């Protein structure tokens, strides 16, 4: 579809450029989008005439539309009470890492809990092929990944730089205080230890379903249905919506046994 072609075209434009620095070593690089969100984007329309709605910046005090040039950034400290910041003030505190990826530590990539991974990008050399190739080859051979920081847009991220399929990949990470500790959930503290019979059946199900990881086995069923729906409506055909069938909720032991019976077929 058109959205796929547009996404592929956009991926050829760097979204950031700067340098990887390790001590006194400086490797100029460009950053490219690696992840393409394939979710459908809907526009909100006026039901009466089918025309799109637009959003405006309206001041809640005088109910007037405000032009971009008359806006400033503010931080709410109390209800409807703000501290106002000038552009120069915010620029003055931008960290140096907005043009540099400072790597100050090397770790095993497998030692990083996946819950901290956020988004990955492709790093390519910017007239720095020799240094780029050296770094990529070395960290691949010793099985390490570089950790550091980078600033993109208005946020400073912890990052990990690692080798993947002949390229250096930068993956942004979440800070420790951005991840909720599951131990803080009261419901989890009330869990009871499962019975022996249930454990045996559950283990058998998992063993029967065990296989090798291959992400290509998974397809976006909702996207495929959405594409079909769009094509149907473009042809002017009538669409009859069907309610999804509700799954029957079964007692745990019954559900476990029926699952095993189904896997045997």
C-alpha angles and dihedrals in degrees: 000000000000093000091059093053091047092051092050091050093050092052090069092066119081114236094198139013131195139103142294108227127196109175104304094343112107122192115183110216143170123223122223132187111260100176120065116195107222096188117126116253115215127200120219110238137191105256093215098058105008094240123142121258122231128213122227135191103247121183108230091213103054098015092232129139110250124213119231091246090061096054130098133183120257139180119218111230096169135004106307091346116117142183109222120218128202119221091244091056093053093044090052093062098044107125122242089244090080086089099026139056100212110201110197102161141033122214140165109274089220090060091067113093107237090226087077095055113106116165136344130220134184117244117206128184118264100208087316101102097140096051092040093052092047094052094044093049095046098048090045093052096046093041097235137131128209121239127203144110139283134179119224121179103327103334133081112218134194105233142190122211116203141157120262127169095337097317140089111249125201114206120188116222134208119244118249092250091055093064118077115227107236087213088073091066109100093204091063093055089058095057116126125220110261120245123258095248093050090049093052093050093045092049091050092052092051093047091050091051096044115122145135122298113256115159090193088073089071121078130186099249094180092054092050091051090046092052090050091049091051092050091048093051092045087058089054093243121152115252118211110202115221123204112238114247115256114236117235113247109227134190110269099247092046091049092049094049094045090050091054091047090052092050090054093060 
